[in-house]
């Protein structure tokens, strides 16, 4: 399973943006995937992606 983590730009609505993104990814990706939307990516105090909280 491929997890794709995204944050949307201010003013973007997930319901409007995700169908086009999903269709675009489906044409290129041959494995199962899931798009996970965050208001902001979870970061450690060092500014790195906190991966464990992202997939939990």
C-alpha positions, 0 to 999 in steps of 0.5 A: 500500500502506498500512502500519499500525504498531502497538504492543501493550499489555503482556499483549496477544498479537498472535495474539489481537488482530490478526484482530479489528483486521484485520477492522475495518480491512478494513470501512473501508479500500478499499486494500491494507494491511499491519499491522506490529507493533513491540515499540516504535516506532523513534524518532529521538533527538528523539522523532520516528518514524524512518520509514525503519527502520519500512518497511525 
